[in-house]
């Protein structure tokens, strides 16, 4: 029997089956079909809401990462439950109309397909669970280590390592799950791994920049050169280190601009907040000012600022007044600096600038501004004097 003959025979049998139903049977079957479809639809929506609600109660700190993880789990769980409800509804509706779709599972081919589908479903569930549990376990473990770290610098380094370790672990889980899924589908993994090894070597030669980025990033973190939360400058750009991925470092500028640099391009990196910081003052006073008095005022203002309870913990050492640094065009430059904890130098510097301006004004120390002195030839001066006399 050809394929067309089998299709025609099936259609005739289907038509004969429906023709033998009474009007009452038609009404009952239609009502049951609508009822089962409505129940499946309601169950899918309810399951989607329950999974979304349950995902938001997952353990872990309430941050952006937990929100992303919760939404991802809620979508996945909702789709799985919806798919199960649709399959169950199709089987029940087919049974209502007299078709037993599960009969094909009694055949060897059907049994193998059903067993493979079940194994793939279990593999998907286990893979997703391992993916999420690995991310949660690494995040909580690194967070616990960071909470017990004695130095703030160590806490920042652990916070930087956490996303990198999580990415490596979750990537390995995805690769293993994909290979196992291909094995369940009948794909021979051995030749695939051998081919992947050859392709990996080729990509390694062709993507040397990626490898360099990855290795450079690892050394930057391991050697504690930079961590998340530092203020760094790379080239002409600078800002707060917002994130460090496997191959890039991301800086958030003061105006909100995000600068993304591959590690291989961050050849010269200036860390402004490593262990401690200095705020350097270059204050100008006029040439007619008493320099010794101005330097004494700078020391006095620095001592009062350190004694202020609001700034005592932000200043590590007394102000260091270096003295006269240079003789500029408009005035004399006096240099000083204050040692502060990381990220506090700008707060201390702004307050010191405010206080030193008030102190200089009170003491009569002039802060100069650019002057323009015009020197005229003597002949022109005489001509102007003659004109003024007339």
Secondary structure, DSSP 8 states (H G I E B T S, - for coil): --HHHHHHHHHHHHHHHHHTS-HHHHHHHHHHHHHHHHHHHHHHHHHHHHHHHHHTT-SS-SSHHHHHHHHHHHHHHHHHHHHHHHHHHHHHHHHHTT--GGGGGGSHHHHHHHHHHHHHHHHHHHHHHHHHHHHHHHHHHHHHHHHT-SSHHHHHHHHHHHHHHHHHHHHHHHHHHHHHHHHHTT--HHHHHHHHHHHHHHHHHHTHHHHHHHHHHHHHHHTTS--TT-EEEETTEEEEEEEE-SSEEEEE-TTS-EEEEEGGG-SSEEES-SS-EEEEEEEEE-TTS-HHHHHHHHHHHHHHHHHSTTTGGG-SS--EEEEEEEE-SSSEEEEEEEEESTT-HHHHHHHHHHHHHHHHHHHT-------------HHHHHHHHHHHH-
